[in-house]
């Protein structure tokens, strides 16, 4: 429990740092973007909206420290001000619409590549030196060398545009999200396959190679010798002794992967115009909608922190050594 | 694994004798060479329209033309120059920053170490690309912003890697011996620790070039780079902007995309091989194969006899 409390304290600190960076960034950068924007919008907005906009930035005459405290209070209450590009919609409403789609795409692809990569890596290590083992690493390295968005562009071109197998963008066919019946879910899946597949394809490499290398390390450990000496069946040795131990580094990486996929996904979402947080961030950047952009950064960061904390907790359950203290 | 082992004659022979490394070096060398010679090799002015719009590859324009009628081959060459120096700068800076943080932590130990580790972990856990996007959106676009932003967000993993390496080296006998002789801590860090981290630093540096080149391309693709500069990333941005794919002008995407992918792939090949030489267990199967053992398996690694 002490370990988990310590991790929780760390994530709270990290969240605090992210929020602080978010507050000071627009105030410290040259040109003062915040006032520039207020000036830009001052002709098109009425007095009330302008006041709301200023309040969102904390652009009051209060001292900086006072503004910072107000800002912290607002963030804690989930009040990120109003979106400029979707004025007067509150930022949180815009984000809420994209959050579910990002989670769906992110979880699907990260879990798929984690499972697939670990299985491939274990097979490669078990049949070491075979054709599969010799062919897999270079192929995966090559696929992994493509920037996410580039592979996404190519697959979009081939499968959505040229062959027309999958729909060109969005997460569903109709204007509004479909009802969750068989047809609606099928529609959502059809829109999910292409973007999820690109993410899995590019991110498969590290999972496989890490699993392979961890397995090779584990295979020569003494306790495997013991397990073999006890006369356990090879399958049993492989699954419950070797794979279980070799999987640990990959499980730690799972937390980081949620973050990495949020980032990689950001670009995939843009290519496939998938209406998640990444697509929203892109639109916020091109519309110079700073409140929305900053809130998106915070929400993505907080989600990543939460995911990492969950993985840390899970890790304690899987690796008894962590429970006795020390860093993972 | 020490520096002399990493870069010694034997290791060099092993490295150069490996096919993946040879392939990697040839691809990387070719890309570096043609980019360096862009001024000589480029057939056209890369920024001016020198042909029709979206012309497919032909003898006049080997890689076709862009949606603005510029020669894609010339853009590829000049773009390589602009892309690669930024990527290598970022790799050098992040590696240096990571080394400074890790070695400072190893030198001072105690609360300095705790503090630096905490800062490193916070940087590690805050997602990179969203932070980079927000940073880049607030700063004026240009190569210096690119270098600054990606250095700030890219050093943390290296610091953690180098610190753990320094910590494990610190437990070795030769460090204890140096301490007993009365060497200063500063000298131990600079003369005993640092040279022995050669292979880890080299591998990290190579990875950082890959990181820098893809992160840079991603940002530029998002329109957060300097659109007036020709880079592989901005070529992709303009291609996307003029809906080149929908118009069938695949060459405007494939050329810069393949350039980025090939650079990253060649570096990954080299890195993987260096890894294998540094890790005897990964090397074992190759040695066994050479010794005539066709299918090494777990049983060969352990002295246990097992019935089939």
Interface residues (C-beta under 8 A of the other chain):
Chain A: X10 X11 X13 X14 X17 X18 X21 X22 X25 X26 X29 X30 X31 X33 X126 X127 X128 X129 X130 X137 X138 X141 X142 X144 X145 X146 X147 X148 X149 X150 X153 X154 X156 X157 X161 X213 X216 X217 X219 X220 X224 X225 X228 X229 X234 X237 X242 X256 X259 X260 X262 X263 X264 X266 X267 X270 X281 X282 X285 X286 X290 X293 X294 X296 X297 X300 X301 X304 X305 X308
Chain B: X20 X118 X121 X122 X124 X125 X126 X127 X128 X129 X130 X131 X133 X134 X135 X137 X138 X139 X140 X210 X214 X217 X218 X221 X222 X223 X224 X236 X240 X245 X246 X250 X253 X254 X257 X260 X261 X262 X263 X264 X265 X268 X269 X272 X279 X281 X282 X285 X288 X289 X294 X295 X296 X297 X298 X299 X301 X302 X303 X304 X306
